[in-house]
Amino acid sequence: MKSRRILGIAAAVSATAIVLAGCSGSTDDKGGTDGGAVDGKGKTLTVMMAANGLYPEQQKEWFTKVSDAFEKKTGAKVSFETFATANDELTKIQTSVLSNQGPDVYGLGTTFTPTAYATGAFVKLTDAEWKKVGGRDRFVPSLLGISGPSEKDEVGIPFASRPFVMAYNKDLLAAAGVTDVPTTWDELTEAAKKTTQGDVHGLAIGYADNYDPWKFIWGMSVQAGNPLIDVKAKKSELDDKTVTAAYDTYFGWYQQGLVDPASVGWKNAQAVAAFAEGKAAFLPMTSAVSKATLSTSAVADKYAYAVMPTVPPGETSRPSDGKEAASILSGDNLVVAQYSPNQDLAFALIEMITSPEWQADYFATFGELPTGAEASAKVEKDNPELAANVQAAAKSIATPFTGAWGDTQLALTNVVVQSLPALQSGKLTPDAIAKAVKDAAAASQSALDKSK
């Protein structure tokens, strides 16, 4: 999987895009920019979002429900498009920037917000835009941490919060004599060894997932004191022992037989399914999204969530420069395209789906935590079993805010993609991992060199 290089064209494209699209908030949509109802009769707003691999049918139903409600409210229909991988996400952004046309609204993973920002092709949020979506203070303050490089320079509006945690099977741990939930990655590996018996494995991991693998490497590296990118120096830190140690741990679970052999081809949904069937003791890198599945599964009364380990491989405590990174600052931001002729409609839609009522409905349907302060407080109060998820959200750390992060993320994923055949055949060597990491570092540095 070869990552596209959007940042190489960003400087050339962004100026053109801005000139052609006009100033942010300048479109009228027959509703003006100072509030009031927006008349969208006869129009169609296009929204691009990630495909939901766990709940595809529910997502289709939600798309229909949103369009029907928005048409009733404004007269405009909403057409949804989806992307399946991070590479697709990056390519779609690139294509839209180059052609100066495409979706009016993007639902981007938080880690891709810096990449979108770097193009200059998305509306920067002034007080006027924030007012249209209910005000900046409508949202949980910490979730605005990756909306832009600063509070006064933002493009992303928080839509869904997805702090990552670890689910564990209480019965399997007790049967294996594991009395405490692991708080270090080495402890997790040892607990996985104790709970692996027969067709039950210690861990459920989706090695072929399009989004999860790099997050393990990022977390372990940041905990070891390596942020992966020095933004000020524009220097990639991927070619480092902390990164190779993270990959050694991640691949080591497979090499030691602590995961189902079939997991080399699993996506996240299959890892969740295996845990739900009682076939794994731990399910790391999951979120409240899995609750809808697990709460009606064979382990409904046997599982709980915990914060993932925050001590890096090979250590019993975090180094002094390490960060307690329980999760990336994860979720989805909504951004509005500069080229869109329907900007007021776009902000009206965002106002609707980030309202407390719609946020509560989205949580009930998909398990994604609300980003609105009111809805978030209610979910936390009504769902004490998600205490670990709330704690993980508080300990979440944003990935580096640089337009090069999208390519860096893909480079980290590519190390896994390129290593899977050798991993499955038992021929993956430390030298091969080191070479793949070196190639990833070069790709990351190249993206940094091209970024603004």
C-alpha positions in Angstrom: 0.0 0.0 0.0 1.8 3.1 -1.2 0.7 6.3 0.5 -0.2 9.3 -1.6 1.8 12.4 -1.1 -0.8 15.1 -0.6 1.5 17.5 1.1 3.7 17.9 -1.9 0.9 19.6 -3.7 -0.7 21.4 -0.8 1.2 24.7 -1.2 0.4 24.9 -4.9 -3.2 23.8 -4.6 -4.3 25.6 -1.4 -3.9 29.2 -2.8 -5.9 28.3 -5.9 -8.6 26.6 -3.9 -9.0 29.5 -1.6 -9.2 32.0 -4.5 -11.7 30.0 -6.4 -13.9 29.2 -3.3 -13.8 32.7 -1.8 -13.6 33.7 1.8 -14.8 31.4 4.6 -18.5 32.0 5.5 -19.1 34.0 2.4 -21.7 31.8 0.8 -25.3 32.7 1.4 -27.5 29.6 0.8 -30.5 32.0 0.9 -30.1 31.9 4.6 -27.3 34.4 5.3 -24.4 33.9 7.6 -25.8 35.5 10.7 -28.1 32.8 11.9 -31.7 32.0 11.1 -33.2 29.2 9.1 -31.3 28.1 6.0 -33.3 27.5 2.9 -32.0 24.4 1.1 -35.0 23.5 -1.0 -33.9 21.6 -4.1 -30.3 21.2 -2.9 -28.3 18.2 -1.9 -25.4 18.4 0.6 -22.7 15.7 0.1 -20.9 14.3 3.2 -18.0 12.0 3.2 -17.5 9.7 6.3 -15.6 6.6 7.2 -17.5 3.3 6.6 -18.5 1.6 9.8 -17.1 -1.9 9.7 -18.8 -3.0 12.9 -22.3 -1.7 12.2 -22.7 -1.2 8.4 -26.5 -1.6 8.3 -27.0 0.7 11.3 -24.9 3.3 9.5 -27.0 3.1 6.4 -30.1 3.6 8.5 -28.5 6.5 10.3 -27.6 8.1 6.9 -31.3 7.9 5.8 -32.5 9.2 9.2 -30.2 12.2 9.0 -31.2 13.1 5.4 -34.9 12.8 6.2 -34.6 15.0 9.3 -32.4 17.6 7.5 -34.8 17.8 4.5 -37.7 18.4 6.8 -35.7 21.1 8.6 -34.2 22.9 5.6 -35.6 21.4 2.4 -32.1 20.0 1.5 -31.3 16.3 1.1 -28.0 14.8 2.4 -26.1 12.3 0.3 -23.5 10.3 2.1 -20.3 8.8 0.7 -17.9 6.5 2.6 -14.2 5.6 2.6 -12.9 2.3 3.8 -9.3 2.9 4.6 -7.0 5.7 5.8 -5.3 5.6 2.4 -8.8 6.1 0.7 -9.4 9.0 3.1 -6.1 10.7 2.1 -6.7 10.1 -1.6 -10.1 11.6 -1.5 -8.9 14.8 0.2 -6.1 15.0 -2.4 -8.5 14.6 -5.3 -10.9 17.2 -3.9 -8.2 19.7 -3.4 -6.8 19.2 -6.9 -10.2 19.4 -8.6 -11.6 22.1 -6.3 -14.8 20.0 -6.0 -16.1 17.1 -4.0 -18.0 16.6 -0.7 -19.3 19.7 1.1 -18.5 18.1 4.5 -15.8 15.6 5.5 -16.0 13.4 8.6 -12.3 12.9 9.2 -10.4 10.9 11.8 -8.9 13.3 14.3 -5.4 12.3 13.2 -6.1 13.4 9.6 -7.3 16.9 10.7 -3.7 18.3 10.4 -3.4 16.9 6.9 -6.7 18.6 5.9 -5.6 21.8 7.6 -2.3 21.9 5.7 -4.1 22.0 2.4 -5.7 25.3 3.2 -8.9 24.0 1.4 -11.2 23.8 4.4 -13.0 26.7 6.2 -11.2 28.2 9.1 -13.6 28.6 12.0 -14.3 32.2 13.2 -16.7 33.2 15.9 -19.4 33.3 13.1 -18.9 29.7 12.1 -18.8 28.5 15.7 -22.1 30.4 16.4 -23.7 28.5 13.5 -23.0 25.2 15.2 -24.1 26.2 18.6 -20.9 27.8 19.9 -17.4 26.6 20.6 -18.4 26.1 24.3 -21.0 23.5 23.2 -18.1 21.0 23.0 -16.0 19.2 25.6 -12.9 21.5 25.8 -10.3 18.6 25.7 -11.8 17.3 22.4 -10.9 20.6 20.7 -7.2 19.8 21.1 -6.8 18.7 17.5 -9.2 21.0 15.8 -6.3 23.2 14.6 -2.8 24.3 15.6 -4.3 26.8 18.1 -7.6 27.9 19.5 -7.8 30.8 17.1 -6.8 28.7 14.1 -9.2 25.8 13.8 -10.9 23.8 11.0 -12.3 20.7 12.8 -15.6 20.5 14.7 -15.7 17.5 17.1 -18.3 15.0 16.2 -17.5 11.7 17.9 -15.1 10.7 20.7 -13.4 7.3 20.6 -10.8 6.9 23.3 -9.2 3.5 23.1 -9.3 1.1 26.0 -8.8 -2.6 26.7 -11.7 -5.1 27.3 -10.9 -8.2 29.4 -12.7 -11.4 30.3 -13.0 -11.5 34.1 -13.6 -15.3 34.2 -10.7 -16.2 32.0 -8.3 -14.0 34.1 -9.6 -15.6 37.3 -9.2 -19.1 35.9 -5.6 -18.4 34.9 -4.8 -16.8 38.3 -4.4 -13.3 36.9 -5.5 -11.1 39.8 -4.7 -7.7 38.5 -5.3 -6.0 35.2 -2.0 -5.4 33.5 -0.7 -1.8 33.5 2.5 -2.4 31.5 2.9 -3.9 28.1 5.2 -6.6 29.5 2.6 -7.5 32.1 0.0 -7.8 29.4 2.2 -10.2 27.5 2.7 -12.4 30.6 -1.0 -12.4 31.3 -1.7 -13.4 27.7 0.7 -16.3 28.1 -1.2 -17.5 31.2 -4.6 -17.2 29.6 -3.7 -18.9 26.4 -5.1 -22.5 26.5 -6.4 -24.6 23.6 -8.5 -22.5 21.3 -8.7 -19.7 23.7 -5.9 -17.1 23.3 -4.6 -14.3 25.5 -5.2 -11.6 23.0 -7.6 -10.7 20.1 -5.7 -8.5 17.6 -6.7 -7.4 14.1 -3.4 -7.4 12.4 -4.9 -6.6 9.0 -7.0 -3.8 10.2 -6.7 -0.6 8.3 -6.6 1.7 11.3 -5.5 0.0 14.5 -1.9 -1.3 14.1 -0.1 2.0 14.0 -1.9 3.1 17.2 -0.1 0.3 19.2 3.3 1.5 17.9 2.5 5.2 18.6 1.3 4.5 22.1 4.3 2.4 23.1 6.7 4.9 21.6 5.2 8.0 23.2 5.2 6.2 26.5 8.9 5.6 26.0 9.5 9.3 25.4 9.5 9.3 21.6 6.8 11.6 20.0 7.7 10.1 16.6 7.9 13.6 15.1 9.7 16.6 16.3 7.4 19.2 14.8 9.6 22.3 15.5 12.7 20.7 14.0 10.6 19.0 11.2 12.4 15.8 12.0 11.0 12.2 11.9 11.9 10.1 15.0 10.6 6.8 13.6 14.1 5.2 13.1 14.6 4.7 16.8 14.9 1.8 19.2 11.6 2.7 20.9 9.8 2.1 17.6 11.5 -1.2 16.8 10.8 -2.4 20.4 7.1 -1.6 19.9 7.0 -3.6 16.7 8.8 -6.5 18.4 6.2 -6.6 21.1 3.3 -6.3 18.6 4.6 -9.0 16.3 5.8 -11.0 19.2 2.3 -11.8 20.3 1.7 -13.6 17.1 5.1 -15.3 17.1 4.6 -16.6 20.7 1.2 -18.0 19.9 -0.8 -15.6 22.1 -3.3 -14.8 19.3 -5.4 -16.9 17.0 -3.3 -17.8 13.9 -6.1 -16.5 11.8 -5.7 -13.0 13.3 -3.0 -12.2 10.7 -5.9 -11.6 8.4 -8.4 -10.1 10.9 -9.9 -6.7 10.8 -11.0 -5.1 14.1 -14.6 -6.5 13.7 -13.2 -10.0 13.7 -11.1 -9.4 16.8 -14.2 -8.0 18.6 -16.2 -11.1 17.5 -13.6 -13.5 18.8 -13.6 -11.8 22.2 -17.4 -11.7 22.2 -17.3 -15.5 21.7 -15.1 -15.9 24.8 -12.1 -16.9 22.6 -9.7 -14.3 24.0 -8.9 -12.9 27.4 -7.9 -9.4 26.3 -9.1 -7.1 23.5 -6.8 -4.1 23.4 -7.4 -1.1 21.2 -11.1 -1.2 21.4 -13.6 1.5 22.5 -17.1 2.0 23.7 -18.2 1.2 20.1 -17.7 -2.5 21.1 -20.3 -2.2 23.9 -23.3 -2.8 21.6 -21.8 -6.1 20.5 -20.3 -7.3 23.8 -23.4 -6.4 25.9 -25.5 -8.9 24.0 -22.8 -11.6 23.5 -21.7 -14.7 25.3 -19.4 -12.6 27.5 -22.1 -10.0 28.4 -21.7 -10.6 32.2 -18.0 -11.5 32.1 -16.2 -8.5 30.5 -15.1 -5.1 31.7 -13.1 -2.2 30.2 -9.8 -1.0 31.6 -7.3 1.6 30.6 -4.6 0.2 28.3 -1.0 -0.2 29.6 0.8 3.1 29.8 4.3 1.7 30.5 6.4 0.9 27.4 7.9 -2.6 26.6 10.9 -3.6 28.6 10.1 -1.2 31.4 8.4 -1.5 34.8 7.8 2.2 35.0 7.6 5.1 32.5 10.9 6.9 31.7 11.0 10.5 32.9 10.4 11.8 29.4 7.6 9.3 28.7 4.0 10.3 28.6 1.0 8.6 30.1 -0.6 8.1 26.7 -3.6 5.9 27.4 -5.0 6.6 23.9 -4.6 8.9 21.0 -7.0 11.8 21.0 -9.3 9.8 18.9 -12.6 10.3 17.2 -14.0 12.2 14.2 -13.9 15.9 13.3 -16.2 17.5 10.8 -14.7 20.0 8.3 -16.3 22.1 5.6 -14.8 22.5 2.2 -13.8 26.0 1.0 -15.0 25.1 -2.5 -18.5 24.2 -1.2 -21.3 26.5 -2.5 -23.4 25.2 0.4 -21.4 26.3 3.4 -24.3 27.6 5.4 -26.2 24.4 4.8 -23.1 22.5 5.9 -22.9 24.3 9.2 -26.7 23.8 9.7 -26.2 20.1 9.3 -23.3 20.0 11.7 -25.4 22.0 14.2 -28.1 19.4 14.0 -26.0 16.3 14.4 -23.9 17.7 17.2 -27.0 18.7 19.2 -27.6 16.8 22.5 -30.5 14.8 21.1 -28.6 13.6 18.0 -25.4 13.0 20.0 -27.4 10.8 22.4 -28.9 8.9 19.5 -25.5 8.4 17.9 -24.1 7.0 21.1 -27.1 4.6 21.6 -26.6 3.4 18.0 -22.9 3.1 17.6 -21.4 3.5 21.1 -19.3 6.5 20.1 -19.0 8.9 23.0 -20.5 12.4 22.5 -18.4 15.4 21.9 -21.0 17.9 23.2 -20.6 18.8 26.9 -24.2 18.3 27.8 -24.6 14.9 26.1 -21.2 13.8 27.3 -22.1 14.5 30.9 -25.3 12.5 30.6 -23.6 9.5 29.1 -21.0 9.4 31.8 -23.6 9.6 34.5 -25.9 6.9 33.0 -23.1 4.5 32.0 -20.8 3.8 35.0 -19.4 0.8 33.2 -17.6 3.2 30.9 -15.6 4.7 33.6 -12.4 3.4 32.1 -13.3 5.0 28.8 -13.8 8.3 30.4 -10.5 7.9 32.2 -8.8 7.1 28.9 -10.3 10.1 27.3 -8.7 12.3 30.1 -5.3 10.7 29.5 -5.5 10.9 25.7 -2.8 12.7 23.8 -3.0 14.3 20.4 -0.8 13.0 17.6 1.6 15.7 16.3 -0.2 18.6 14.6 1.6 18.6 11.2 0.4 18.1 7.7 3.0 15.2 7.5 1.2 13.1 10.1 -1.2 11.5 7.5 1.8 10.1 5.6 3.6 9.1 8.8 0.5 7.2 10.0 0.3 5.4 6.7 4.1 4.6 6.9 3.7 3.1 10.3 0.8 1.0 9.0 2.8 -0.1 6.0 5.4 -1.7 8.2 2.7 -4.1 9.4 1.2 -4.6 5.9 4.6 -5.5 4.5 5.5 -7.8 7.4 2.4 -9.9 7.5 3.4 -12.5 4.9 6.7 -13.2 6.7 4.9 -13.1 10.1 2.4 -15.7 8.9 5.1 -18.0 7.5 7.3 -17.7 10.6 10.1 -15.9 8.7 9.8 -12.4 10.1 13.2 -11.4 11.4 14.5 -8.5 13.5 16.5 -7.3 10.5 13.4 -7.3 8.3 11.5 -5.2 10.9 14.4 -2.8 11.2 14.6 -2.3 7.4 10.8 -1.7 7.2 11.0 0.8 10.1 13.9 2.6 8.3 11.8 2.9 5.1 8.9 4.2 7.2 11.2 6.8 8.7 12.3 7.9 5.3 8.7 8.3 4.1 7.8 10.3 7.2 10.8 12.6 6.7 10.0 13.1 3.1 6.5 14.2 4.0 7.9 16.6 6.6 10.3 18.0 4.1 7.3 18.8 1.8 5.1 20.2 4.5 4.6 23.8 5.2 
